[in-house]
Amino acid sequence: MRISKLLMVIFTAMMFIVIFSWHTHAAGNETDTDLTSIHQGAGALSPAFSPSVSEYWVKMRSSEQGFYTAAVPANSGVTMAYSMNGSAWINLPENTSTGYIATNRGDNKFQIRVTSADSSTIKTYLIHVYFPATNDADLSDLRINGAALTPPFQPSTTSYTASVPYATSSLSLTGVLDDPAASFSINGSAATDGTASAPVPLNVGSNTITVQTTSNDKTVNKTYTITVMRAAPGTNSELSALTVSGSTLSPPFQPYLMGYVLADVSYATQEMTVTPTAADTAATVQLQINDGGFTTISSGLPSQPFALNVGSNRIQIKVIAEDGTKTNIYNMTVKRQNNDAWLNKLDVAPGTLNEAFASEKLAYTMADVPYSTSSLAVTPALSDVNASVYVRANGGSYIPVASGSPSTLPLTMGSNTLEIKVLAEDPSVEKIYTLTVTRLKSNDASLSSLTVSPGHLDFSSQVTDYSMTVSQSVPSLTVKPVLPDGNPTATIQVRINSGSYVPVQSGMDSPALPLISGTQNVIEVLVTAQDGTTRVYTIRVSQAGTPVLTKLVMDGMKVRLTFSEPLRSVADASYFSVTNMSRNTALSVTDVVYTPGAAEAGFTASGPLQPGDDLEFRVQAGAVRSLSGETNAAVSLKVVYGDPIQQMQRRLADFDTDHDGIGIREVLAYLNSPYGHNDLNGDGQFTREDVAIVLKQIGAKFVSPQQS
């Protein structure tokens, strides 16, 4: 017994000598009660020591004889005392160990009281001391890295489960012994208290991990069992979301849809990012641009920006399931619009450009065009087929035109500015080409028609000199000049016998022009073109008492003759004859009628006759006598029977040799015949309106009745 006491004294002294070196403290604040350190040989403090923290916990080893510690104050002038589990306070000199203190198995409360040098302040540090029993084989904590135990750990619960994904091929365990003097192993391998074990490999499916603990006195063993379920590798190779920068997907994203077209991006958009999100976080996501090879990117995060080519770009997202076998590839195409707004050619008709065309040159001119050129055909050809081109004249509205196709633009008199606007595929880029051309004033001083009333002229626009005879009873004439449709700018004036010119509107009768008896009267129609060019149409008018046939009208089989003089008498039917030249047949003439004092006579013709037949009328000399006693000269007139529409229909019927109705063959044959350009609508000229009348006959069948 004496030997054991002696050993205790020696051990305590050695601890004091080894653990605590001599400290010299300068006198500090008289009220300072802080400690600078507390010796932790019996167990580590929790939390770590800090002068400002006054409460701690310590877990001892069951193999210790009891708790012991020492303390170093900040001010050497303080006094210190300690107490265990409410025992009397025992002075504790600075740098001196308490020695082994009687300590209960289980929980204990150890206190250090510090009194300031001036005795004005007292501070107490409390240490909760846990002194485990020697047969304690419990764990106080058990953790698995990357997984949670079910149920949460309790020392008394020995069976647990945990689940980990397929990607977790191993895990480490950290066990904390209730008694640091106890020992434990994991799957038979010794483990260190509070330290993560070596990785434990996991198979797919169920894995059993055993933690075997042994108390310090070797009397108690305890087994904790953890069943870890490692999931099978995922087979989901779909995306749950997919977005792109600067554009939108069409159709909207669906995980099962593999193909998308992105909205076009402007030329200024030189690069793009994609953000694919895998439905299974364990899947691998890869990106490929324009078949350049797949690279792995992060799911749910924007990719690194990638360059876009001008034109079509192919973007592919490959999703590889966790099992490494199942894959899906999402395809996207996006067009980066071209900024090419150039032409590679520009033609005009009629005429040519004064300057050689070059794409980068935007302004052009051309030689002046005559007034008759009322429009220009402009043909622009695009450098990029995906661009669009528009044209306009003199600030009007732009009209779209197909590349390489002509577009007709109207010209006004004088200077004209034609604009050709090119919009690149990227519509923010445009170029405007201009063409300046001058349309000259008209030099057309012609008439399209000139009639005299009363009387008749066989007018031709290129004939300027005419002669006619009227009755002595006619005191005056009017003329009606008509300008061509394409020349509304010329002016017309009329005079008679070198008098003053008076203006006349195109298509309107002039004022009455008085005739002088006994002399030739000269009527002049002066046409002045827009540029000042003039042309004079001259009509020389003589008066006479001789009756002259001026007009013949056939209405059905009734023939009406109009003469230049009032008639006193008319001969019998033998003086009149009608021959159907088309049928080489003479028609009979009967029922000659007239009214004395009138200028008209008439008769009835009968015989084979159809519309379109050529007729020749003959009036013998002396057939009629005027009031002045003069008789007519012999006259012969040739006419075509029927009105223009009837004549046209008859001639179409003649061409319908197979009697299957009028078709395009018959229409073309009629239009190419000598009478194919006859005026059909009564406007005095052959135009497209007349052609339309002919075309309307397609499908008809004509049967011309015989008339007699």
C-alpha positions in Angstrom: 0.0 0.0 0.0 2.8 2.3 0.9 4.5 1.5 -2.4 1.3 2.5 -4.4 1.1 5.8 -2.6 4.7 6.5 -3.3 4.2 5.8 -7.0 1.2 8.1 -7.1 3.2 10.9 -5.6 6.1 10.3 -8.1 3.6 10.1 -11.1 2.0 13.4 -10.1 5.3 15.1 -9.7 6.4 13.9 -13.1 3.3 15.2 -14.7 3.9 18.6 -13.2 7.5 18.6 -14.4 6.8 17.3 -17.9 3.6 19.1 -18.7 4.1 22.5 -17.1 7.1 24.5 -17.7 7.7 27.6 -15.6 5.7 30.6 -16.7 6.5 34.1 -15.6 3.5 36.5 -15.7 3.7 40.1 -15.7 1.2 41.9 -13.6 -1.9 42.6 -15.7 -5.3 44.2 -15.3 -6.2 43.8 -11.7 -9.8 42.7 -12.7 -8.7 40.2 -15.3 -10.1 36.7 -14.6 -9.4 35.0 -18.0 -7.4 31.8 -18.4 -4.9 31.4 -21.2 -5.0 27.6 -21.3 -6.5 24.5 -19.7 -4.6 21.3 -19.8 -6.4 18.6 -21.8 -4.4 15.4 -20.9 -7.5 13.5 -19.7 -9.4 14.3 -22.9 -9.9 17.0 -25.5 -12.1 19.9 -24.7 -15.1 20.6 -26.9 -15.3 23.2 -28.1 -11.6 24.1 -28.4 -10.4 26.3 -25.6 -10.9 30.1 -25.8 -10.5 32.5 -22.9 -14.0 33.9 -23.6 -15.7 30.5 -23.5 -16.5 29.3 -20.0 -18.3 25.9 -20.7 -16.7 22.7 -22.1 -17.2 19.0 -22.5 -14.6 16.2 -22.1 -14.9 12.5 -22.8 -12.4 10.5 -20.8 -11.0 7.1 -21.5 -12.3 4.4 -19.2 -8.8 3.3 -18.5 -7.9 6.6 -16.7 -7.6 6.6 -12.9 -9.5 9.8 -12.7 -9.8 13.3 -14.2 -6.9 15.7 -13.9 -6.0 19.1 -15.3 -4.1 22.3 -14.7 -4.8 26.0 -15.8 -2.7 29.0 -16.7 -4.3 32.4 -15.9 -3.7 35.6 -17.9 -2.8 37.5 -14.8 -0.5 35.9 -12.3 -2.1 37.9 -9.5 -5.4 35.9 -9.6 -6.3 33.1 -7.2 -7.7 29.8 -8.5 -9.7 27.0 -7.0 -11.4 23.8 -8.3 -14.4 21.7 -7.4 -15.6 18.3 -8.7 -19.3 17.4 -8.5 -20.0 20.2 -6.0 -17.2 19.3 -3.6 -15.5 21.9 -1.5 -13.3 24.3 -3.4 -9.6 23.4 -3.4 -6.9 26.0 -4.1 -5.2 25.4 -7.5 -1.8 27.1 -7.8 -0.8 28.4 -11.2 0.9 25.8 -13.4 0.0 23.1 -10.9 -1.8 19.8 -11.7 -4.8 18.9 -9.8 -3.6 15.3 -9.8 -6.1 12.5 -10.2 -9.4 13.6 -8.8 -12.1 11.1 -7.7 -14.3 10.8 -10.8 -17.7 9.1 -11.1 -18.3 6.7 -14.0 -20.7 8.6 -16.2 -21.3 12.4 -16.1 -19.3 14.7 -13.8 -19.1 18.5 -13.4 -15.7 20.0 -12.8 -15.3 23.8 -12.1 -12.3 26.2 -12.0 -13.0 29.4 -10.2 -10.8 32.4 -11.0 -10.8 35.5 -8.6 -9.2 38.7 -9.9 -6.2 40.2 -8.2 -8.4 43.0 -6.6 -11.0 40.4 -5.6 -13.7 42.4 -7.5 -14.4 39.8 -10.2 -14.9 36.1 -10.1 -15.2 33.9 -13.3 -16.0 30.2 -13.3 -15.1 27.7 -16.1 -17.3 24.6 -16.2 -16.2 21.3 -17.7 -18.7 18.5 -18.2 -16.6 15.3 -17.8 -17.9 12.0 -19.1 -16.0 9.0 -17.6 -17.2 5.9 -19.4 -17.5 2.5 -17.7 -14.8 -0.1 -18.6 -17.5 -2.4 -20.1 -18.9 0.4 -22.4 -18.9 -0.9 -26.0 -21.4 1.6 -27.4 -20.7 4.0 -30.3 -21.7 7.6 -29.6 -21.9 8.3 -33.4 -21.7 6.5 -36.7 -21.6 8.3 -40.0 -21.3 7.3 -43.7 -19.8 9.7 -46.1 -22.3 10.7 -48.9 -25.3 8.9 -47.4 -27.7 9.0 -44.5 -28.5 6.3 -42.1 -32.1 5.1 -41.6 -33.1 5.4 -38.8 -30.9 8.2 -37.6 -28.1 6.9 -35.4 -28.8 6.0 -31.8 -26.2 4.1 -29.7 -28.8 1.6 -28.7 -30.0 0.9 -32.3 -27.8 -1.7 -34.0 -29.4 -2.1 -37.4 -29.5 0.5 -40.2 -30.0 0.9 -43.9 -28.7 3.4 -46.4 -29.1 4.0 -50.1 -26.5 5.3 -52.6 -26.6 5.9 -56.3 -24.8 3.7 -58.8 -22.1 6.3 -59.1 -21.1 5.6 -55.5 -18.9 2.5 -55.8 -17.4 2.7 -52.3 -17.9 4.6 -49.1 -16.1 5.3 -45.8 -17.5 5.0 -42.3 -16.6 7.1 -39.3 -17.3 5.6 -35.9 -17.0 7.5 -32.6 -16.6 5.3 -29.5 -18.5 6.2 -26.3 -15.3 5.1 -24.6 -12.2 6.2 -26.4 -10.4 3.3 -24.6 -12.7 0.8 -26.3 -11.9 -0.6 -29.8 -13.9 -1.4 -33.0 -13.5 -2.8 -36.4 -15.3 -2.4 -39.8 -15.9 -5.6 -41.7 -13.2 -7.1 -39.6 -10.6 -4.4 -40.2 -9.4 -2.3 -37.2 -10.8 1.2 -37.3 -9.7 4.5 -35.6 -12.0 6.3 -33.3 -13.4 9.4 -35.0 -11.5 8.9 -38.2 -13.0 7.9 -41.6 -12.3 4.3 -42.5 -10.7 3.1 -45.7 -13.2 2.9 -48.6 -15.5 -0.1 -48.4 -16.3 -1.3 -52.0 -20.0 -1.7 -52.9 -21.7 -4.0 -55.3 -24.8 -3.1 -57.2 -27.7 -4.1 -54.9 -27.5 -5.0 -51.2 -24.3 -4.7 -49.3 -23.8 -5.5 -45.5 -21.3 -3.7 -43.4 -20.7 -4.7 -39.8 -19.1 -2.5 -37.2 -17.9 -4.7 -34.2 -17.0 -2.9 -30.9 -15.2 -4.3 -27.9 -15.3 -2.6 -24.4 -12.0 -1.6 -22.7 -12.3 -4.5 -20.3 -13.0 -6.9 -23.1 -16.2 -8.1 -21.4 -18.7 -6.7 -23.9 -18.9 -6.9 -27.7 -21.5 -5.1 -29.8 -22.3 -5.4 -33.5 -23.8 -2.6 -35.6 -25.1 -3.7 -39.0 -25.6 -1.4 -42.0 -27.3 -2.6 -45.1 -26.3 -0.3 -48.0 -28.3 -0.5 -51.2 -26.3 0.6 -54.2 -28.7 1.5 -57.1 -28.4 -0.1 -60.5 -27.1 2.2 -63.2 -29.7 4.6 -64.7 -31.0 4.0 -68.2 -32.6 7.4 -68.7 -30.9 9.2 -71.6 -33.4 12.0 -72.1 -33.2 15.7 -71.4 -35.7 17.4 -69.1 -34.9 20.9 -70.5 -33.1 22.4 -73.4 -32.6 26.1 -74.0 -30.4 28.1 -76.4 -29.1 31.7 -76.2 -30.5 34.3 -78.6 -33.2 32.0 -80.2 -36.1 29.7 -79.6 -36.9 26.1 -80.3 -39.6 25.0 -82.8 -41.5 22.9 -81.9 -41.3 23.7 -78.1 -39.0 21.3 -76.3 -40.3 17.9 -75.3 -38.0 15.2 -73.9 -39.2 12.7 -76.5 -38.7 15.0 -79.5 -35.2 14.7 -81.0 -35.4 17.3 -83.8 -35.7 21.1 -83.6 -35.4 24.1 -85.8 -34.2 27.3 -84.1 -35.4 30.7 -85.1 -33.0 32.4 -87.5 -30.4 34.6 -85.8 -28.9 37.8 -87.3 -25.6 38.0 -88.9 -24.3 39.9 -85.8 -24.9 36.8 -83.7 -21.5 35.2 -84.2 -21.8 32.6 -81.4 -24.3 30.8 -79.2 -24.6 28.7 -76.1 -26.9 25.8 -75.2 -28.1 24.7 -71.8 -29.1 21.1 -71.8 -30.4 19.6 -68.5 -30.4 15.8 -68.2 -33.4 14.1 -66.7 -31.0 11.8 -64.8 -28.2 13.8 -63.1 -26.0 10.7 -63.5 -26.2 10.8 -67.2 -23.5 12.3 -69.4 -24.2 15.2 -71.7 -22.1 15.9 -74.8 -22.2 18.7 -77.4 -21.2 18.6 -81.1 -21.2 21.6 -83.5 -21.3 21.1 -87.2 -20.0 17.5 -86.9 -16.8 18.7 -85.2 -16.8 16.0 -82.6 -18.6 15.5 -79.2 -17.3 17.1 -76.0 -18.7 16.6 -72.5 -20.5 19.6 -71.0 -22.2 20.2 -67.6 -25.9 19.4 -67.3 -28.0 22.4 -66.4 -25.3 24.9 -67.1 -24.7 27.0 -70.3 -22.1 25.6 -72.6 -19.0 27.5 -73.6 -19.9 29.8 -76.5 -19.5 28.2 -79.9 -19.1 29.9 -83.3 -21.8 30.0 -85.8 -21.2 29.8 -89.6 -23.1 32.0 -91.9 -26.0 29.8 -93.2 -27.1 26.6 -91.6 -25.5 25.2 -88.5 -26.1 21.8 -86.9 -26.1 21.4 -83.1 -26.2 18.0 -81.6 -26.7 17.1 -77.9 -25.9 13.5 -77.0 -27.2 12.1 -73.7 -25.5 8.9 -72.5 -27.4 7.1 -69.7 -25.5 6.1 -66.6 -25.3 2.5 -67.8 -23.2 3.8 -70.7 -25.3 2.0 -73.2 -28.5 3.8 -73.9 -28.1 7.1 -75.7 -30.3 9.8 -77.3 -29.1 12.5 -79.7 -31.1 15.8 -79.9 -30.6 17.6 -83.2 -31.0 21.4 -83.7 -30.5 23.5 -86.8 -30.1 27.2 -86.7 -29.5 29.6 -89.6 -27.2 32.6 -89.1 -28.5 35.1 -91.6 -26.3 36.4 -94.4 -25.6 40.1 -94.5 -25.1 40.1 -98.3 -27.3 42.9 -99.7 -25.5 43.2 -103.0 -26.6 42.8 -106.6 -24.4 40.9 -109.0 -26.1 42.2 -112.1 -28.5 45.0 -113.1 -30.1 45.3 -116.6 -32.6 47.8 -118.1 -34.7 47.7 -121.2 -34.9 49.5 -123.5 -31.4 50.9 -123.3 -28.2 50.2 -121.2 -26.5 51.7 -118.2 -23.9 54.4 -118.9 -21.6 52.9 -116.3 -20.3 49.4 -116.2 -22.1 47.6 -113.4 -20.2 46.7 -110.2 -21.8 45.3 -107.1 -20.2 47.9 -104.8 -21.3 50.8 -107.1 -24.7 52.1 -106.1 -25.5 55.0 -108.4 -26.0 54.7 -112.2 -27.3 56.8 -115.1 -28.5 56.0 -118.7 -29.0 57.9 -121.9 -32.2 59.9 -122.3 -35.2 58.0 -123.6 -37.9 59.3 -126.0 -41.3 60.3 -124.8 -42.7 57.1 -126.3 -40.7 55.2 -123.7 -43.2 55.4 -120.9 -41.6 52.7 -118.8 -38.4 50.8 -118.2 -38.0 47.1 -117.4 -35.5 46.8 -114.6 -34.0 43.3 -114.0 -31.9 43.0 -110.8 -30.0 39.8 -110.0 -29.2 39.1 -106.3 -25.7 38.0 -105.1 -27.4 36.0 -102.4 -30.5 34.0 -103.3 -31.8 34.4 -99.8 -31.9 38.2 -100.0 -34.9 40.1 -101.3 -35.2 42.9 -103.8 -37.7 45.7 -104.2 -38.1 48.5 -106.8 -39.8 51.8 -107.1 -39.9 54.9 -109.2 -39.7 58.5 -108.1 -40.3 57.9 -104.4 -43.4 55.7 -104.9 -44.1 52.5 -103.0 -41.5 49.7 -103.1 -42.7 46.6 -105.1 -41.1 43.2 -104.5 -39.6 41.6 -107.6 -38.0 38.2 -108.2 -34.3 38.1 -108.7 -33.5 37.8 -112.4 -37.0 38.8 -113.4 -37.9 42.2 -115.1 -40.1 44.7 -113.3 -41.7 47.5 -115.3 -41.4 51.0 -113.7 -43.3 54.0 -115.1 -41.4 57.0 -116.4 -42.7 60.6 -116.1 -41.6 63.4 -118.4 -38.2 64.8 -117.3 -35.8 63.3 -114.8 -36.7 60.0 -113.1 -35.1 58.3 -110.2 -35.5 54.5 -110.0 -34.5 52.8 -106.8 -33.6 49.1 -106.3 -33.5 48.2 -102.6 -31.9 45.0 -101.6 -32.6 43.5 -98.1 -30.1 41.0 -97.0 -31.3 37.7 -95.4 -30.6 39.6 -92.2 -33.2 42.4 -92.8 -31.2 44.9 -90.7 -28.8 45.2 -93.7 -29.9 46.9 -96.9 -28.4 48.5 -100.0 -30.2 50.9 -102.4 -29.1 51.2 -106.0 -30.3 54.2 -107.9 -30.7 54.7 -111.6 -31.3 58.2 -113.0 -32.9 58.6 -116.5 -34.5 61.4 -118.4 -37.7 60.9 -120.5 -37.8 63.5 -123.3 -40.8 65.5 -124.3 -43.1 64.0 -127.0 -42.6 65.0 -130.6 -45.7 63.3 -131.8 -47.9 65.8 -133.7 -50.1 63.2 -135.4 -53.8 62.5 -135.2 -55.4 59.1 -134.8 -58.7 60.2 -136.3 -60.2 63.2 -138.2 -63.8 63.4 -139.2 -65.8 66.1 -141.0 -69.5 66.9 -140.5 -71.3 66.8 -142.9 -69.2 64.8 -145.2 -66.7 62.0 -145.1 -62.9 61.6 -145.1 -60.9 58.5 -145.8 -58.5 59.4 -143.0 -55.0 58.1 -142.5 -52.7 59.6 -139.8 -49.8 59.8 -142.2 -51.8 61.6 -144.9 -52.0 65.4 -144.3 -53.8 66.6 -147.5 -57.4 65.9 -148.3 -60.1 67.1 -150.7 -63.8 66.8 -150.5 -67.0 68.1 -152.1 -70.1 69.2 -150.3 -73.4 70.4 -151.5 -73.9 74.1 -152.2 -76.6 74.0 -149.5 -74.0 73.3 -146.8 -73.1 76.7 -145.3 -70.4 75.4 -142.8 -68.5 72.4 -141.6 -67.2 71.1 -138.3 -64.1 68.9 -137.8 -63.5 66.5 -135.0 -59.7 65.7 -134.5 -58.6 62.9 -132.1 -55.1 62.5 -130.7 -53.6 59.1 -130.2 -54.2 57.5 -126.8 -50.5 57.6 -125.9 -50.1 61.4 -126.7 -52.4 63.4 -124.5 -50.0 66.3 -124.3 -50.3 67.7 -127.9 -52.5 70.7 -128.6 -54.9 71.2 -131.6 -56.0 74.4 -133.4 -58.3 74.8 -136.4 -58.8 77.6 -138.9 -60.5 78.1 -142.3 -59.3 80.2 -145.3 -56.2 81.5 -143.4 -58.3 83.0 -140.6 -57.3 82.8 -137.0 -56.6 79.5 -135.3 -59.0 78.5 -132.6 -58.3 75.7 -130.1 -60.1 72.4 -130.3 -60.2 69.6 -127.7 -59.2 66.1 -128.8 -62.4 64.2 -129.6 -64.6 67.3 -129.6 -66.2 69.1 -132.6 -64.7 72.4 -133.6 -66.7 75.5 -133.9 -68.6 75.8 -137.2 -66.3 76.7 -140.0 -68.2 78.9 -142.6 -67.8 78.0 -146.3 -67.4 80.6 -149.1 -69.5 79.8 -152.2 -67.8 79.8 -155.5 -64.3 79.1 -154.3 -62.3 76.3 -152.8 -62.3 76.5 -149.0 -59.1 75.4 -147.1 -59.5 74.0 -143.6 -56.2 73.6 -141.6 -55.9 71.5 -138.5 -52.6 72.4 -136.6 -51.2 69.8 -134.2 -48.4 71.0 -131.9 -46.4 68.2 -130.1 -45.2 68.6 -126.5 -41.7 69.5 -127.7 -43.0 72.1 -130.2 -43.0 69.8 -133.3 -46.0 70.7 -135.6 -48.1 69.0 -138.3 -50.8 70.6 -140.4 -53.7 68.5 -141.8 -55.3 70.3 -144.7 -58.8 69.7 -146.0 -59.8 71.4 -149.3 -63.5 71.8 -149.6 -65.5 72.5 -152.8 -69.2 73.1 -153.2 -71.2 71.8 -156.1 -74.9 71.1 -157.0 -74.1 67.6 -158.5 -75.6 64.9 -156.2 -72.7 62.8 -154.9 -73.3 59.5 -153.0 -71.8 60.2 -149.6 -73.1 57.3 -147.5 -74.6 53.8 -147.9 -76.2 51.9 -145.0 -77.7 48.4 -145.2 -80.1 47.4 -142.4 -81.1 43.8 -142.9 -82.1 43.8 -146.5 -83.0 47.5 -146.6 -80.5 49.8 -148.3 -80.4 53.5 -147.6 -78.4 55.9 -149.9 -77.4 59.4 -148.8 -76.4 62.1 -151.4 -74.7 65.4 -151.0 -77.7 67.3 -152.5 -81.5 67.4 -151.8 -83.1 65.2 -154.5 -85.9 66.2 -157.0 -86.3 62.7 -158.4 -85.0 59.1 -158.3 -85.0 56.6 -161.2 -86.4 53.1 -161.1 -84.8 49.9 -159.7 -83.0 49.2 -163.0 -80.5 52.0 -162.1 -79.4 50.2 -158.9 -77.7 46.8 -158.7 -76.3 44.6 -155.8 -73.9 41.7 -156.5 -72.9 39.2 -153.8 -69.2 38.9 -154.7 -68.7 36.1 -152.2 -71.3 33.9 -153.9 -71.1 35.4 -157.4 -74.8 36.0 -157.3 -76.9 39.1 -158.2 -79.4 40.2 -155.7 -82.7 41.6 -156.9 -83.6 45.3 -156.2 -87.2 46.4 -155.6 -89.2 49.0 -153.8 -87.2 52.1 -154.6 -88.3 55.0 -152.3 -87.4 58.6 -151.7 -88.9 61.9 -150.4 -88.7 64.9 -152.7 -86.4 67.6 -151.2 -84.6 65.0 -149.0 -81.0 63.9 -149.6 -81.8 60.2 -149.2 -83.2 57.3 -151.3 -83.6 53.6 -150.6 -84.5 50.2 -151.9 -85.0 46.6 -150.9 -82.5 43.9 -151.9 -83.2 40.1 -151.8 -81.2 37.0 -152.5 -78.7 34.6 -150.9 -76.8 36.6 -148.2 -74.9 35.9 -145.0 -73.0 38.1 -142.6 -69.4 38.6 -143.9 -70.4 38.4 -147.6 -68.7 40.9 -149.8 -71.2 43.1 -151.7 -70.8 45.5 -154.6 -73.3 48.3 -155.0 -73.6 50.1 -158.4 -75.6 53.3 -159.0 -75.8 54.2 -162.7 -75.3 57.7 -163.9 -78.6 59.7 -163.9 -80.1 57.6 -161.1 -80.9 60.7 -159.1 -81.4 64.4 -159.9 -80.8 67.3 -157.5 -83.1 70.3 -157.0 -80.7 72.2 -159.2 -81.4 69.7 -162.0 -78.0 68.1 -162.0 -77.7 64.3 -162.0 -75.2 62.0 -160.5 -72.2 60.3 -162.0 -72.0 56.5 -162.0 -70.6 55.1 -158.7 -69.6 51.7 -157.4 -69.2 50.9 -153.6 -68.0 47.6 -152.0 -69.2 46.7 -148.5 -69.3 43.7 -146.2 -72.7 42.6 -145.1 -73.6 42.6 -141.4 -72.3 44.5 -138.4 -68.7 43.9 -137.2 -69.8 41.3 -134.6 -71.9 39.4 -137.1 -69.1 39.5 -139.7 -66.6 38.2 -137.1 -68.9 35.4 -136.0 -69.5 34.4 -139.6 -65.8 34.2 -140.4 -65.1 32.2 -137.3 -67.8 29.8 -138.5 -66.1 29.5 -141.9 -62.9 28.5 -140.1 -64.8 25.8 -138.1 -64.4 23.2 -140.8 -64.9 20.3 -138.4 -68.0 21.8 -136.9 -67.0 21.2 -133.3 -67.4 24.7 -132.2 -65.0 27.7 -132.0 -61.7 26.9 -130.4 -58.3 28.6 -130.2 -57.4 27.3 -133.7 -60.3 29.2 -135.2 -59.5 32.3 -133.2 -55.9 32.4 -134.3 -56.9 31.8 -137.9 -59.3 34.8 -137.7 -56.8 37.1 -136.0 -54.2 36.3 -138.7 -56.6 36.9 -141.5 -56.8 40.2 -143.5 -59.9 41.2 -141.6 -58.7 40.0 -138.2 -58.0 43.5 -137.0 -61.4 45.0 -137.6 -62.9 47.3 -135.0 -65.5 45.3 -133.1 -66.5 47.6 -130.3 -67.0 50.8 -132.3 -64.2 52.9 -130.8 -62.6 53.4 -134.2 -59.5 51.3 -133.5 -58.3 47.7 -133.0 -57.2 47.2 -129.4 -57.0 44.4 -126.8 -60.7 45.0 -126.1 -61.5 43.8 -129.6 -59.2 40.7 -129.1 -61.2 40.0 -125.9 -64.4 40.0 -127.9 -63.0 37.4 -130.2 -61.8 35.2 -127.4 -65.2 35.2 -125.8 -66.5 33.3 -128.9 -64.5 30.2 -127.8 -66.9 27.3 -127.3 -69.7 28.8 -129.4 -71.2 27.2 -132.5 -72.5 29.6 -135.2 -75.1 28.8 -137.8 -75.7 31.7 -140.1 -79.2 31.8 -141.5 -79.8 32.2 -145.2 -81.5 35.4 -146.0 -83.4 36.2 -149.2 
